[in-house]
Amino acid sequence: MVELKDGSIKNVGPTNKHADAKLFDVDDATAREFGDKRVKLVFEDDSGNEVQVALFPEQVAALADDIDALTADSPVFE
């Protein structure tokens, strides 16, 4: 577990940790080049919270294929 106090992260307990980041109600999503070999996806909500993900082109292509499949088959896109 970690604690956030006055903008600082404080370790609580053992140091062998992992983290998950979730951001819902995204207001802005962008993609841009990141270095010579990757694409950076940036997601931000209206509170200024931000998640950045750097992917290789083949990962971006696979994600685009997943999105294309969803647009064809999912009721989300109706």
BELVENGI-V197840 format. One record per backbone hydrogen bond with DSSP energy under -1.0 kcal/mol. NH is the residue of the N-H (numbers start at 1). CO is the residue of the C=O. If there is no record, write none. Layout:
BEGIN
nh = {NH | NH}
co = {CO | CO}
END
This chain:
BEGIN
nh = {3 | 5 | 8 | 10 | 12 | 17 | 27 | 28 | 30 | 32 | 34 | 38 | 39 | 40 | 41 | 42 | 43 | 44 | 45 | 48 | 51 | 53 | 55 | 59 | 60 | 61 | 62 | 63 | 64 | 65 | 66 | 67 | 68 | 69 | 70 | 71 | 72 | 73 | 74 | 77 | 78}
co = {10 | 8 | 5 | 3 | 1 | 15 | 44 | 44 | 42 | 40 | 38 | 34 | 55 | 32 | 53 | 30 | 51 | 28 | 49 | 45 | 43 | 41 | 39 | 56 | 56 | 57 | 58 | 59 | 60 | 61 | 62 | 63 | 64 | 65 | 66 | 67 | 68 | 69 | 70 | 74 | 75}
END
